[in-house]
């Protein structure tokens, strides 16, 4: 065990330096100013929303899109129904008189022929899009009325070919919602810091924008259409390679998109396994190295936690390691939580450390092997 403890301690030190880099980068990135008074966008935007079995959320999402303070003649909203087995398409049709377009993926591909339906849905949407800038979000998301205007301003003033936007989990009752929110905050902080520094490619498809020209210049999802996930980060890596210096992170509170947390533990784990499944397809070596460091470090911590049940010495080491990990993460997490107005949940941060270690190893391991269920489908 001494060898395991030594390696874990050294990895914790390396992790501390990494977090210090993220924290410094997060703090140094200035918040984007709101568009000036009188600003009028000139960019035609197509918002794409892939949806599968989302009858409980899609109406709220569309209402959020229709409430955008954006010139109507420049806004194109397309909902792509991915073989839904509920009333999703019927709800979307209720908004057709308001300019919302419904695209059925059944007209493009038969169920059972693909592994990555979401990428196909986005491809189909782009082929019919009227805008020059694609904005993607999810069917369980909503945004404030200035969301699209802020994205357009960022794109126009920074000549950004891809804009990664902030996302936060809606905080609900129960420990699982709090845990998901804390986990998501860490991902968002790392996203902002890594994009700002050009350290590695990271983004979330719930709040993402890229030009049609950039999408076509990199041949879209060609060569990355295998995994079910990766419509965001894998595409971002291709675009950043083709357009260096033209990737931006939108650090603006008014541009935050809210997303729904998983409703139960099984759904949450399936979601995170789906996210982790794209890791082996990363060509961005920096993000792969970061993930490897985090995985191996947490594996050492998990072994330490297991050993804690067998002696007081091992228990003391486990407590010490967890306190160190918390100490290293706290300043960064506190700063990010403040930006997303979720500082209140930081009081649970230490309590969830053992849970996060177990979850990281579980999702990371299952994401690399075998199949998993998502939206009623078995995918890999």
C-alpha positions as CSV (number, residue, x, y, z in Angstrom):
1,X,0.0,0.0,0.0
2,X,2.9,2.3,0.6
3,X,3.6,2.3,-3.2
4,X,-0.1,3.1,-3.9
5,X,-0.1,5.9,-1.4
6,X,3.1,7.4,-2.8
7,X,1.8,7.4,-6.3
8,X,-1.5,8.8,-5.3
9,X,0.2,11.6,-3.3
10,X,2.4,12.5,-6.2
11,X,-0.7,12.6,-8.5
12,X,-2.5,14.8,-6.0
13,X,0.4,17.3,-6.2
14,X,0.3,17.2,-10.0
15,X,-3.5,17.7,-9.8
16,X,-3.0,20.7,-7.5
17,X,-0.7,22.4,-10.1
18,X,-3.3,21.7,-12.8
19,X,-6.1,23.2,-10.7
20,X,-4.0,26.2,-9.9
21,X,-3.6,26.7,-13.6
22,X,-7.3,26.4,-14.2
23,X,-8.1,28.7,-11.3
24,X,-5.7,31.4,-12.5
25,X,-7.0,31.2,-16.0
26,X,-10.6,31.4,-14.9
27,X,-9.8,34.5,-12.8
28,X,-7.8,36.2,-15.5
29,X,-10.5,35.8,-18.1
30,X,-12.5,39.0,-18.0
31,X,-16.3,38.7,-18.1
32,X,-17.7,39.7,-21.5
33,X,-19.4,43.0,-21.5
34,X,-23.0,43.1,-22.7
35,X,-23.7,44.3,-26.2
36,X,-23.7,48.1,-26.2
37,X,-27.0,50.0,-26.2
38,X,-28.4,50.2,-29.7
39,X,-26.5,47.1,-30.9
40,X,-28.3,45.4,-33.8
41,X,-27.2,41.9,-34.8
42,X,-26.5,41.2,-38.4
43,X,-25.8,37.5,-38.2
44,X,-28.5,35.1,-39.3
45,X,-28.8,32.3,-36.7
46,X,-30.3,28.8,-36.9
47,X,-31.0,27.3,-33.6
48,X,-30.9,23.5,-33.7
49,X,-32.6,21.4,-31.0
50,X,-32.3,17.6,-31.4
51,X,-35.1,16.0,-29.3
52,X,-36.0,12.4,-28.4
53,X,-38.9,11.6,-26.1
54,X,-38.9,15.2,-24.7
55,X,-42.6,15.9,-24.4
56,X,-42.1,17.1,-20.8
57,X,-39.5,19.7,-21.8
58,X,-39.7,20.7,-25.4
59,X,-42.5,23.2,-25.0
60,X,-40.6,25.1,-22.3
61,X,-37.5,25.1,-24.5
62,X,-39.3,26.4,-27.5
63,X,-41.0,29.2,-25.5
64,X,-37.5,30.2,-24.3
65,X,-36.3,30.4,-27.9
66,X,-39.4,32.4,-29.1
67,X,-38.8,34.9,-26.3
68,X,-35.3,35.8,-27.5
69,X,-34.7,39.5,-28.1
70,X,-33.4,38.9,-31.7
71,X,-34.5,40.2,-35.1
72,X,-37.2,37.8,-36.3
73,X,-35.9,37.9,-39.9
74,X,-32.5,36.6,-38.7
75,X,-33.8,33.8,-36.5
76,X,-34.4,30.3,-37.7
77,X,-35.6,27.6,-35.1
78,X,-35.4,24.0,-36.1
79,X,-36.4,21.1,-33.8
80,X,-35.2,17.7,-35.0
81,X,-37.3,14.9,-33.8
82,X,-35.1,11.8,-33.3
83,X,-37.6,9.0,-33.6
84,X,-39.5,10.0,-30.5
85,X,-42.0,7.5,-29.1
86,X,-44.0,10.1,-27.2
87,X,-45.8,13.3,-28.0
88,X,-42.7,15.4,-28.8
89,X,-43.5,16.1,-32.4
90,X,-47.1,16.9,-31.7
91,X,-46.0,19.6,-29.2
92,X,-43.5,21.1,-31.7
93,X,-46.3,21.3,-34.3
94,X,-48.2,23.6,-32.0
95,X,-45.5,26.2,-32.5
96,X,-45.3,26.0,-36.3
97,X,-47.5,29.1,-36.8
98,X,-44.8,31.0,-34.9
99,X,-42.1,30.0,-37.3
100,X,-40.7,26.9,-35.6
101,X,-39.7,24.2,-38.0
102,X,-40.1,20.5,-37.3
103,X,-37.7,18.1,-39.0
104,X,-38.3,14.4,-38.6
105,X,-35.2,12.3,-38.5
106,X,-37.3,9.4,-39.8
107,X,-37.2,11.1,-43.1
108,X,-33.4,10.8,-43.1
109,X,-32.5,7.6,-41.5
110,X,-34.3,4.5,-40.2
111,X,-34.1,3.6,-36.5
112,X,-31.4,1.0,-35.8
113,X,-29.0,2.0,-38.5
114,X,-26.8,4.3,-36.5
115,X,-24.9,4.6,-33.2
116,X,-24.8,8.4,-33.1
117,X,-28.3,9.8,-33.9
118,X,-27.6,13.2,-32.4
119,X,-24.8,13.9,-34.9
120,X,-27.1,12.9,-37.8
121,X,-29.9,15.1,-36.4
122,X,-27.5,18.1,-36.3
123,X,-26.3,17.3,-39.8
124,X,-29.8,17.2,-41.1
125,X,-30.6,20.5,-39.4
126,X,-27.6,22.2,-40.8
127,X,-28.5,21.0,-44.3
128,X,-31.8,22.9,-44.1
129,X,-30.6,25.8,-42.0
130,X,-31.1,29.4,-43.2
131,X,-28.6,30.9,-40.9
132,X,-24.8,31.3,-41.3
133,X,-24.3,30.7,-37.6
134,X,-25.5,27.5,-36.0
135,X,-26.5,27.5,-32.3
136,X,-27.2,24.2,-30.6
137,X,-29.0,23.5,-27.4
138,X,-30.8,20.6,-25.8
139,X,-34.6,20.0,-25.5
140,X,-34.4,20.3,-21.7
141,X,-32.7,23.7,-21.7
142,X,-33.8,27.3,-21.5
143,X,-32.0,30.6,-21.7
144,X,-32.5,34.3,-21.0
145,X,-33.9,36.7,-23.6
146,X,-30.5,38.1,-24.5
147,X,-28.8,34.8,-25.1
148,X,-28.7,34.8,-28.9
149,X,-27.9,38.5,-29.0
150,X,-24.8,38.0,-26.8
151,X,-23.6,35.0,-28.9
152,X,-24.0,37.1,-32.1
153,X,-22.1,40.0,-30.6
154,X,-19.3,37.7,-29.5
155,X,-19.1,36.1,-33.0
156,X,-19.2,39.5,-34.8
157,X,-16.7,41.3,-32.6
158,X,-14.2,38.5,-32.1
159,X,-14.5,36.8,-35.5
160,X,-15.1,33.6,-33.6
161,X,-15.7,30.5,-35.7
162,X,-16.9,28.6,-32.6
163,X,-18.3,30.0,-29.3
164,X,-18.6,27.8,-26.2
165,X,-21.2,29.1,-23.8
166,X,-21.8,28.6,-20.1
167,X,-24.3,26.0,-18.8
168,X,-25.6,25.2,-15.4
169,X,-27.8,22.6,-13.8
170,X,-31.1,23.7,-12.4
171,X,-30.9,23.2,-8.7
172,X,-33.7,21.0,-7.4
173,X,-34.4,19.2,-4.1
174,X,-32.4,16.1,-3.2
175,X,-28.8,15.1,-2.8
176,X,-28.5,13.9,-6.5
177,X,-29.4,17.3,-7.8
178,X,-26.8,19.0,-5.6
179,X,-24.1,16.5,-6.5
180,X,-24.8,17.0,-10.3
181,X,-24.7,20.7,-9.9
182,X,-21.3,20.6,-8.1
183,X,-19.9,18.2,-10.7
184,X,-21.2,20.4,-13.5
185,X,-19.7,23.5,-12.0
186,X,-16.2,21.9,-12.1
187,X,-16.7,21.0,-15.8
188,X,-17.8,24.5,-16.7
189,X,-14.9,26.2,-14.9
190,X,-12.4,23.9,-16.6
191,X,-14.2,24.6,-20.0
192,X,-13.8,28.3,-19.6
193,X,-10.2,28.2,-18.4
194,X,-9.1,25.7,-21.1
195,X,-10.7,27.6,-24.0
196,X,-9.4,31.0,-22.7
197,X,-5.8,29.6,-22.6
198,X,-6.2,27.4,-25.7
199,X,-5.0,24.6,-23.4
200,X,-7.4,21.9,-24.7
201,X,-10.8,21.5,-26.5
202,X,-13.8,21.5,-24.2
203,X,-17.4,22.6,-24.5
204,X,-21.0,21.6,-24.0
205,X,-23.5,21.1,-26.8
206,X,-26.3,22.7,-24.7
207,X,-24.7,26.1,-25.4
208,X,-22.6,26.0,-28.5
209,X,-22.3,28.1,-31.6
210,X,-20.2,27.6,-34.8
211,X,-20.4,28.9,-38.3
212,X,-21.8,26.8,-41.1
213,X,-18.6,27.7,-43.0
214,X,-16.4,26.2,-40.3
215,X,-18.6,23.1,-40.0
216,X,-18.2,22.5,-43.8
217,X,-14.6,23.3,-43.8
218,X,-13.8,20.5,-41.4
219,X,-16.3,18.1,-43.2
220,X,-18.6,18.2,-40.2
221,X,-18.7,15.0,-38.3
222,X,-16.8,13.0,-40.8
223,X,-14.4,10.6,-39.0
224,X,-15.9,11.4,-35.6
225,X,-19.4,10.0,-36.3
226,X,-18.8,6.6,-34.6
227,X,-19.3,7.3,-30.8
228,X,-22.8,8.3,-29.7
229,X,-21.4,11.3,-27.9
230,X,-19.0,13.9,-29.1
231,X,-21.1,16.2,-31.2
232,X,-19.6,19.0,-29.2
233,X,-16.0,18.4,-28.1
234,X,-14.9,16.2,-31.0
235,X,-16.2,18.8,-33.5
236,X,-14.6,21.6,-31.5
237,X,-11.2,19.9,-31.8
238,X,-11.6,19.7,-35.5
239,X,-12.7,23.4,-35.8
240,X,-10.0,24.7,-33.5
241,X,-7.3,22.9,-35.5
242,X,-8.6,24.4,-38.7
243,X,-9.2,27.9,-37.3
244,X,-6.6,28.5,-34.6
245,X,-7.2,31.6,-32.5
246,X,-10.9,31.8,-33.5
247,X,-12.4,29.9,-30.7
248,X,-14.0,31.8,-27.8
249,X,-15.6,31.1,-24.5
250,X,-18.6,33.4,-23.6
251,X,-18.1,34.4,-20.0
252,X,-21.3,36.3,-19.5
253,X,-23.9,35.5,-16.9
254,X,-26.8,36.6,-19.2
255,X,-25.7,33.9,-21.7
256,X,-26.0,31.0,-19.2
257,X,-28.2,28.2,-20.4
258,X,-30.1,26.2,-17.7
259,X,-30.3,22.4,-18.2
260,X,-32.3,19.8,-16.4
261,X,-30.5,17.4,-14.0
262,X,-31.0,13.7,-14.4
263,X,-34.0,12.6,-12.4
264,X,-32.6,9.5,-10.8
265,X,-29.3,7.8,-10.1
266,X,-29.5,5.3,-13.0
267,X,-30.2,8.0,-15.6
268,X,-27.4,10.2,-14.2
269,X,-24.8,7.4,-14.4
270,X,-26.0,6.5,-18.0
271,X,-25.6,10.1,-19.0
272,X,-22.1,10.4,-17.5
273,X,-21.0,7.1,-19.0
274,X,-22.2,8.4,-22.4
275,X,-20.1,11.5,-21.9
276,X,-17.1,9.5,-20.9
277,X,-17.5,7.1,-23.9
278,X,-16.0,9.7,-26.3
279,X,-12.7,9.9,-24.4
280,X,-10.9,7.2,-26.4
281,X,-11.7,9.1,-29.6
282,X,-10.0,12.4,-28.5
283,X,-7.2,13.5,-30.8
284,X,-6.6,16.4,-28.5
285,X,-3.7,14.9,-26.4
286,X,-3.9,17.5,-23.8
287,X,-7.4,16.7,-22.7
288,X,-6.6,13.0,-22.8
289,X,-3.6,13.6,-20.5
290,X,-5.8,15.5,-18.1
291,X,-8.5,12.8,-18.1
292,X,-5.8,10.2,-17.5
293,X,-4.4,12.1,-14.6
294,X,-7.8,12.6,-13.0
295,X,-8.8,8.9,-13.5
296,X,-5.6,7.4,-12.1
297,X,-5.5,9.8,-9.2
298,X,-9.1,8.9,-8.3
299,X,-8.4,5.2,-8.7
300,X,-5.6,5.6,-6.1
301,X,-8.1,7.5,-3.9
302,X,-10.7,4.7,-4.3
303,X,-8.1,2.1,-3.3
304,X,-7.3,4.2,-0.3
305,X,-10.9,4.5,0.7
306,X,-11.4,0.8,0.4
307,X,-8.3,0.2,2.6
308,X,-9.7,2.6,5.2
309,X,-12.2,-0.1,6.3
310,X,-9.3,-2.4,7.5
311,X,-7.2,-0.3,9.8
312,X,-7.0,3.1,11.6
313,X,-3.8,3.9,9.7
314,X,-5.4,3.4,6.3
315,X,-8.4,5.4,7.5
316,X,-6.1,8.3,8.5
317,X,-4.4,8.3,5.1
318,X,-7.8,8.3,3.3
319,X,-9.0,11.2,5.4
320,X,-5.8,13.1,4.7
321,X,-6.0,12.6,1.0
322,X,-9.6,13.7,0.8
323,X,-8.9,16.8,2.8
324,X,-6.0,17.6,0.5
325,X,-8.1,17.1,-2.6
326,X,-10.8,19.3,-1.1
327,X,-8.2,22.0,-0.2
328,X,-6.8,22.0,-3.7
329,X,-10.2,22.2,-5.4
330,X,-12.0,24.6,-3.1
331,X,-10.7,28.1,-4.4
332,X,-11.4,27.2,-8.0
333,X,-14.8,25.7,-7.3
334,X,-15.8,28.6,-5.0
335,X,-15.0,31.1,-7.7
336,X,-16.9,29.2,-10.4
337,X,-19.9,28.7,-8.1
338,X,-20.1,32.4,-7.5
339,X,-20.2,33.2,-11.2
340,X,-23.1,30.7,-11.7
341,X,-24.9,32.0,-8.5
342,X,-24.7,28.6,-6.8
343,X,-22.4,29.4,-3.9
344,X,-24.9,28.0,-1.5
345,X,-24.2,24.4,-2.5
346,X,-20.5,24.7,-1.7
347,X,-21.3,23.7,1.9
348,X,-21.9,20.2,0.6
349,X,-18.6,20.0,-1.3
350,X,-16.5,18.1,1.3
351,X,-19.4,15.7,2.0
352,X,-19.6,14.6,-1.6
353,X,-15.9,13.9,-2.1
354,X,-16.1,10.1,-1.5
355,X,-19.1,9.9,-3.8
356,X,-17.4,11.9,-6.5
357,X,-14.3,9.6,-6.4
358,X,-16.5,6.5,-6.8
359,X,-18.6,8.1,-9.6
360,X,-15.5,9.2,-11.5
361,X,-14.1,5.7,-11.6
362,X,-17.4,4.1,-12.4
363,X,-18.3,6.4,-15.3
364,X,-14.8,6.5,-16.6
365,X,-14.5,2.7,-16.6
366,X,-17.9,1.8,-18.1
367,X,-17.6,4.6,-20.6
368,X,-14.6,2.8,-22.3
369,X,-16.1,-0.6,-22.4
370,X,-19.3,-2.2,-23.6
371,X,-22.7,-0.6,-24.3
372,X,-25.1,1.6,-22.3
373,X,-28.7,2.7,-22.5
374,X,-29.6,6.3,-23.4
375,X,-33.1,7.6,-24.3
376,X,-34.4,4.0,-24.6
377,X,-31.6,2.9,-27.0
378,X,-28.6,0.7,-26.4
379,X,-25.6,2.4,-27.8
380,X,-21.8,2.2,-27.5
